[in-house]
Amino acid sequence: MKKKNVAKQGRFRGLFGRLGRDEKGSALMEAAFVLPTITLLTLGTLEVGAVMLSTTLIEGAIADASRTGITGYTVDGMTREEYITKVLEDSTYGFISLENLVITNQVYDTFADIARAEPYNDLDEDGDYTNGVDSFTDLNCNNQWDADIGQSGVGGPGAVVVYTAEYDANFMTGFFSKAIGDEDGKIRLVASTAVKNEPYGSPTADCDPQVKT
């Protein structure tokens, strides 16, 4: 009886020993753990690289557009605004989806005026400007109070212009669009620069600010 038990124990030990030494399938198990991590890191690197490329292209395009705008240069058949926009679009070399690119230009008299609100007299003391109640100084002569006195356009000689490009970049994978994108699965990239136009011609007529309600 003891001999049978010893024999059985020997067979079990031999079986477990062979199983312990058997390395078949170990590579597959290791790949199952490692491959998802490597794939995620690779995709993440590509996504970050694509976003960085888009940012670089937009910043370069804004710089090219502003350098064109300050000279007052125009081409036949196009307005200054159209030509500057074309320069900006061409500077992205087709890597940027123009459908997701929004370009705005704001004109100011001086750099100190950028994002400046028109002063007003808070007659109703509610802490905000109230149309038809509070009086204000119409700095840009457009007959309305503005939280930012900048006017759309590319400006005349000596004007300060803020060029801004906003781009909703797409992600290549659904994972990252949901993880770090907005509700539409995109990420907003913004590039902006402020320049002063050269004195290439006669300056535009000055505005005469007046107090209005």
C-alpha positions in Angstrom: 0.0 0.0 0.0 2.8 2.4 0.9 4.6 1.6 -2.3 1.4 2.6 -4.3 1.1 5.9 -2.5 4.8 6.6 -3.1 4.4 5.8 -6.8 1.4 8.1 -7.1 3.2 10.9 -5.3 6.1 10.4 -7.6 3.9 10.6 -10.7 2.3 13.9 -9.4 5.6 15.4 -8.6 6.9 14.5 -12.1 3.7 16.0 -13.7 3.9 19.3 -11.8 7.6 19.4 -12.5 7.1 19.1 -16.2 4.3 21.7 -16.1 6.6 24.1 -14.2 9.4 23.7 -16.8 7.0 23.9 -19.8 7.3 27.4 -21.3 4.9 26.9 -24.2 2.6 29.9 -24.6 4.5 32.1 -22.2 5.4 34.5 -25.1 1.7 34.8 -26.0 0.8 35.6 -22.4 3.5 38.2 -22.1 2.3 39.8 -25.4 -1.2 39.9 -24.2 -0.1 42.1 -21.2 2.5 44.2 -23.0 1.0 44.8 -26.5 -2.0 47.0 -25.3 0.4 49.2 -23.4 2.8 49.6 -26.3 -0.1 50.3 -28.7 -1.5 53.0 -26.4 1.8 54.6 -26.0 2.4 54.6 -29.7 -1.0 56.1 -30.5 -0.5 58.7 -27.8 2.8 59.7 -29.2 1.3 60.1 -32.7 -1.6 62.1 -31.3 0.6 64.5 -29.4 2.9 64.8 -32.4 -0.1 65.7 -34.6 -1.3 68.3 -32.2 2.1 69.8 -31.9 2.5 69.9 -35.7 -0.9 71.7 -36.0 0.1 74.2 -33.3 3.4 74.9 -35.0 1.7 75.4 -38.4 -0.9 77.7 -37.1 1.6 79.9 -35.2 3.8 80.0 -38.3 0.8 80.9 -40.5 -0.3 83.7 -38.2 3.3 85.1 -38.3 3.3 85.0 -42.1 -0.1 86.7 -42.3 0.8 89.5 -39.9 4.1 90.2 -41.8 2.0 90.5 -45.0 -0.6 92.6 -43.3 1.7 95.3 -41.9 3.0 96.2 -45.4 -0.4 97.1 -46.8 0.4 95.0 -49.9 -2.5 93.9 -52.1 -2.8 91.9 -55.3 -5.2 92.5 -58.2 -8.6 91.0 -57.8 -8.3 90.5 -54.0 -8.9 92.7 -51.0 -6.2 93.0 -48.3 -8.3 90.8 -46.0 -8.7 88.2 -48.7 -5.0 88.2 -49.5 -3.9 88.0 -45.9 -6.3 85.1 -45.3 -4.9 83.3 -48.3 -1.4 83.7 -47.1 -2.4 82.2 -43.7 -4.2 79.3 -45.3 -1.3 78.6 -47.7 1.2 78.6 -44.8 -0.5 75.5 -43.3 0.6 73.4 -46.4 -2.6 71.5 -46.5 -2.2 69.8 -43.1 -4.9 72.0 -41.5 -8.6 71.4 -42.3 -9.7 74.9 -43.3 -13.3 74.0 -42.3 -12.1 74.0 -38.7 -10.0 77.1 -38.9 -11.5 80.5 -37.8 -9.5 83.6 -38.5 -10.2 87.0 -36.8 -8.5 90.4 -37.0 -9.1 93.2 -34.5 -7.8 96.7 -35.1 -6.8 99.2 -32.3 -5.1 102.6 -32.2 -2.4 101.5 -29.8 -1.1 98.4 -28.1 -2.6 99.7 -24.8 -6.0 99.5 -26.3 -6.0 95.8 -26.9 -9.0 94.1 -25.2 -9.8 97.5 -23.5 -13.5 98.2 -22.6 -15.1 101.5 -23.2 -15.4 103.4 -19.9 -19.0 104.0 -18.7 -20.8 105.7 -15.8 -22.7 103.1 -13.8 -25.7 105.2 -13.1 -27.9 102.3 -11.9 -25.0 100.9 -9.8 -25.5 97.4 -10.8 -21.9 96.7 -11.6 -22.4 96.3 -15.3 -23.1 98.5 -18.3 -26.9 98.9 -18.9 -27.8 99.9 -22.4 -30.0 103.0 -22.5 -29.3 103.8 -18.8 -25.5 104.2 -18.3 -23.5 106.7 -20.2 -20.3 105.7 -21.9 -17.4 107.2 -23.9 -17.6 105.9 -27.5 -13.9 105.4 -28.1 -14.3 103.7 -31.4 -17.2 105.9 -32.7 -19.5 103.0 -33.5 -22.4 104.4 -31.5 -22.5 101.5 -29.0 -20.8 100.4 -25.9 -18.1 97.7 -26.4 -16.4 95.4 -23.9 -13.5 95.3 -26.4 -13.0 98.5 -28.5 -11.2 96.5 -31.3 -12.9 96.7 -34.7 -12.8 93.9 -37.3 -10.4 94.5 -40.2 -6.7 94.7 -41.0 -6.3 98.4 -40.2 -4.7 101.3 -42.0 -1.2 102.8 -41.8 0.1 102.8 -38.2 -2.8 100.8 -36.8 -2.3 98.0 -34.3 -3.8 94.7 -35.5 -4.3 91.5 -33.5 -4.3 88.4 -35.7 -6.0 85.3 -34.1 -6.4 81.8 -35.5 -8.6 79.2 -33.7 -8.5 75.7 -34.9 -10.5 72.6 -33.8 -8.0 69.8 -34.3 -9.3 66.3 -34.9 -7.9 63.2 -33.2 -6.9 60.1 -35.1 -8.5 57.7 -32.6 -11.8 57.7 -30.7 -10.0 56.9 -27.4 -8.1 60.2 -27.2 -11.0 62.2 -28.6 -13.1 61.1 -25.7 -10.3 61.2 -23.1 -9.0 64.7 -23.7 -11.2 66.2 -26.4 -14.3 68.4 -26.1 -17.9 67.3 -26.5 -17.3 67.1 -30.3 -14.1 65.1 -29.9 -11.8 67.9 -30.8 -9.2 70.1 -29.1 -9.1 73.8 -29.5 -5.8 75.3 -30.6 -5.4 79.1 -30.5 -2.5 81.3 -31.9 -2.4 85.0 -31.8 0.0 87.9 -32.5 -0.2 91.7 -32.3 1.6 93.9 -34.8 1.7 97.6 -35.9 1.2 98.4 -39.5 3.9 100.3 -41.4 3.3 103.9 -42.4 2.7 102.8 -46.0 0.2 105.6 -46.8 -2.1 108.3 -45.5 -3.4 107.5 -42.0 -7.1 107.0 -41.6 -9.3 109.7 -40.1 -9.1 109.8 -36.3 -12.2 109.1 -34.3 -13.6 111.8 -32.0 -14.7 110.0 -28.9 -17.9 111.4 -27.3 -20.0 110.6 -24.3 -23.2 108.8 -25.2 -26.0 106.7 -23.6 
